[in-house]
Amino acid sequence: MEDKTEDKRIVVAIDGPAGAGKSTVARAVAERIGVPYLDTGALYRAIALKLHEEHIMPDDGERVSERLKDLRLEVGRGTISADGVDVTAEIRSALVDGIVSAYAARPEVRDALTGLQRAQAARGLVADGRDMGTVVFPDAELKIFLTADAEERARRRYKERLERGEEADYDDILKQVKERDRYDMTREIAPLRPAQGCIIIDSSDMSAEEAADAVASLAVEFERQRKR
Ligand code: CDP
């Protein structure tokens, strides 16, 4: 078969608030079009976890940037490790949910991760996060803003927690989802907002699979157009 290396460079940027279904959609799309998937939230979560464990506060810019110089993040297929320790499960904890946005608002943290994310895109990718279409990949071929009602998003998070065998309180989760949205949308650097030229999808009344199908169809169609 002809090697269409160029075709592999498609970048799909998916942004949206917590619990909108971004990772399910991004994973499915990546598989359908055959490019890697990058969960950028996991990178922010791993940094937050690590720095918190080491008592480095988000507003201590000097210590944050000093530590980031030698913090080693490794992303595998659905796994992430920090300084050689697998933190895949730990980064999904309620603790990390509560602290991640404060770290993610810091310029030192964002600068470090923006470069790292761009470096992954050479062979094309589907990346989900908060600033994929606005800052990291403004030239992405396809930009999606995936959203849903806060109540529906909190219900999904609640279900996820129970399925993992963890304790969960719906009202607490709803409060935290709203707080995190506010934090992510109003921060000075790279606030969460729909990127120019993005397609906005409201998944409130869709299952994760339906939303994934909708975005995957767009990506596949885009690929078809490109190959013409
Ligand atoms: O899965 P969920 O949507 O709850 O969160 P996530 O994608 O794992 O991201 C966790 C947090 O990291 C977000 O609330 C943001 O504060 C931050 N984040 C960011 O600032 N920029 C990104 N590209 C991805 C995540």
Residues whose N, C-alpha, C, O or C-beta is under 5 A from the ligand:
A	BS01	CDP	P17 A18 G19 T40 G41 A42 Y44 V100 S101 A104 D128 G129 R130 D131 R180 D184
